[in-house]
């Protein structure tokens, strides 16, 4: 099973994982990290390395981070660039996690990356863009 590491600025990663597990149940081979004020990118690289070491299965690892180009992304990229069996997806959200949970036991890393990107982006919707509603009418 592909290892997952969720990392965000602040405690968003912890709460996101907790919310996802409310819906999908506790997950194996998953770690979450927080990037707190005052920490450096070097601290984060070390936290990633420790998390990878603690995974039960680490042949393939997917990092899920909040912001493209942010410190969690940059630190994960430093590790993934040196490992063929790792990748980083930014924009982590709840629908993305749920889709990944349902697919990671039967998907390879490249396929799981595609699933993550598709699920994350397709979950972004505008109420009015999806339903033709005239303002003022009863719903």
C-alpha positions as CSV (number, residue, x, y, z in Angstrom):
1,X,0.0,0.0,0.0
2,X,1.4,3.4,-1.0
3,X,2.5,5.5,1.9
4,X,0.9,8.9,2.4
5,X,2.3,11.9,4.1
6,X,0.0,15.0,4.5
7,X,1.7,18.2,5.4
8,X,0.4,21.7,5.6
9,X,1.0,25.1,7.1
10,X,-0.4,24.9,10.7
11,X,-2.7,22.2,12.0
12,X,-4.7,22.0,8.8
13,X,-3.2,18.6,7.9
14,X,-4.1,17.1,11.3
15,X,-7.7,18.3,11.1
16,X,-8.0,17.2,7.4
17,X,-6.8,13.7,8.2
18,X,-9.2,13.5,11.3
19,X,-12.1,14.6,9.2
20,X,-11.3,12.2,6.4
21,X,-11.0,9.3,8.9
22,X,-14.5,10.2,10.3
23,X,-15.8,9.3,6.9
24,X,-13.5,6.6,5.7
25,X,-12.1,5.1,8.9
26,X,-8.6,5.0,10.3
27,X,-5.9,4.7,7.7
28,X,-2.8,2.6,7.7
29,X,0.6,3.8,6.4
30,X,-0.4,7.5,6.7
31,X,1.3,10.3,8.5
32,X,0.5,14.0,8.8
33,X,2.9,16.8,9.6
34,X,2.4,20.4,10.5
35,X,4.7,23.2,9.5
36,X,4.6,25.7,12.3
37,X,5.8,29.3,12.5
38,X,9.5,29.5,13.3
39,X,10.4,26.2,11.7
40,X,12.8,26.1,8.8
41,X,12.6,24.1,5.6
42,X,15.5,22.0,7.0
43,X,13.3,21.1,10.0
44,X,10.6,20.0,7.7
45,X,12.9,17.8,5.6
46,X,14.0,16.1,8.8
47,X,10.3,15.6,9.8
48,X,9.6,14.1,6.4
49,X,12.5,11.7,6.7
50,X,11.4,10.6,10.1
51,X,7.8,10.1,8.9
52,X,9.0,8.0,5.9
53,X,11.1,5.9,8.2
54,X,8.0,5.2,10.4
55,X,5.8,4.1,7.5
56,X,5.2,0.3,7.5
57,X,5.4,0.3,3.7
58,X,7.7,2.8,2.0
59,X,8.4,1.5,-1.4
60,X,6.1,4.2,-2.9
61,X,5.3,7.4,-1.0
62,X,2.9,10.2,-2.0
63,X,3.3,13.6,-0.3
64,X,0.1,15.7,-0.2
65,X,0.6,19.3,0.6
66,X,-1.5,22.5,0.8
67,X,0.2,25.0,-1.4
68,X,2.3,24.7,-4.6
69,X,5.6,26.4,-3.9
70,X,5.1,26.6,-0.2
71,X,7.6,25.2,2.4
72,X,5.8,21.8,2.7
73,X,5.9,21.5,-1.1
74,X,9.5,22.6,-1.4
75,X,10.7,20.3,1.4
76,X,8.8,17.3,0.0
77,X,10.1,18.0,-3.5
78,X,13.7,17.9,-2.2
79,X,13.1,14.4,-1.1
80,X,11.0,13.2,-4.1
81,X,13.4,14.5,-6.7
82,X,16.0,12.0,-5.3
83,X,13.5,9.1,-5.3
84,X,11.8,7.6,-8.3
85,X,9.1,6.1,-6.1
86,X,7.9,9.3,-4.6
87,X,5.8,12.2,-5.8
88,X,4.2,15.4,-4.5
89,X,0.7,16.7,-5.1
90,X,-0.3,20.2,-3.9
91,X,-3.8,21.5,-3.2
92,X,-4.8,18.7,-0.8
93,X,-8.4,18.7,0.1
94,X,-11.0,16.4,1.7
95,X,-12.4,14.9,-1.6
96,X,-8.9,14.2,-2.7
97,X,-8.0,12.3,0.4
98,X,-11.2,10.2,0.3
99,X,-10.6,9.2,-3.3
100,X,-7.0,8.3,-2.5
101,X,-8.1,6.1,0.4
102,X,-10.4,4.2,-1.8
103,X,-7.8,3.6,-4.5
104,X,-4.4,3.4,-2.9
105,X,-4.4,-0.4,-2.2
106,X,-4.9,-1.2,-5.9
107,X,-3.1,1.6,-7.7
108,X,0.4,2.4,-8.5
109,X,2.0,5.7,-7.6
110,X,1.5,7.3,-11.1
111,X,-2.2,6.3,-11.2
112,X,-2.7,7.5,-7.6
113,X,-1.3,10.9,-8.5
114,X,-3.7,11.1,-11.4
115,X,-6.6,10.2,-9.1
116,X,-5.5,12.8,-6.5
117,X,-5.3,15.6,-9.1
118,X,-8.6,14.7,-10.7
119,X,-10.5,14.3,-7.5
120,X,-9.1,17.4,-5.9
121,X,-9.8,19.6,-8.9
122,X,-13.2,18.1,-9.8
123,X,-14.5,18.7,-6.3
124,X,-14.2,22.5,-6.7
125,X,-17.6,23.7,-7.8
126,X,-19.7,26.9,-7.8
127,X,-23.3,26.5,-6.7
128,X,-24.6,28.9,-9.3
129,X,-22.4,27.7,-12.1
130,X,-23.8,24.2,-11.6
131,X,-27.5,25.1,-11.3
132,X,-29.4,27.5,-13.4
133,X,-31.1,29.5,-10.8
134,X,-32.7,32.9,-11.1
135,X,-32.0,35.0,-8.0
136,X,-35.2,35.7,-6.1
137,X,-36.9,32.4,-7.1
138,X,-37.7,29.9,-4.4
139,X,-35.3,27.0,-4.3
